[in-house]
Amino acid sequence: MIPQAKHTQELFSIIIQHNSVQEIRETIKLFMDSMKDTTLNTLLMKDSDYQTCQQEYLRAYECYQNDDFSTAQRDTVDSMLAQIDECHLAYATNAYFAGLIDSYRIIKSMES
């Protein structure tokens, strides 16, 4: 059995064990999220634009760490950065799912 088919079988066996649609949705989301992380990390490691952006961020963050901010200022900035990170993660996850859905639709439309 190919690995992907095994994962699909595992997913379906987990899904039929759950009782609610929400549990099924969460299970699928976890499964797809783990796939996304592997694929996305591979792509990002090879993307020179992303790597450049990441290096620029790290330089800016180092400057931020070395600047003389008050505790309140640092807390405000840290909170803002945490919120934007959370938003970006949600955006990336939804963009990945949208891509999967669109890919499925394209394949289905080609079969018609």
Buried (B, 14 or more C-beta within 10 A) or exposed (E): EEEEEEEEEEBEEBBEEEEEEEEBEEBBEEBBBEBBEEEBEEEEEEEEEEEEEEEEEEEEEEEEEEEEBEEEEBEEEEEEEEEEEEEEEEEEBEEBBEEEEEEEEEEEEEEE
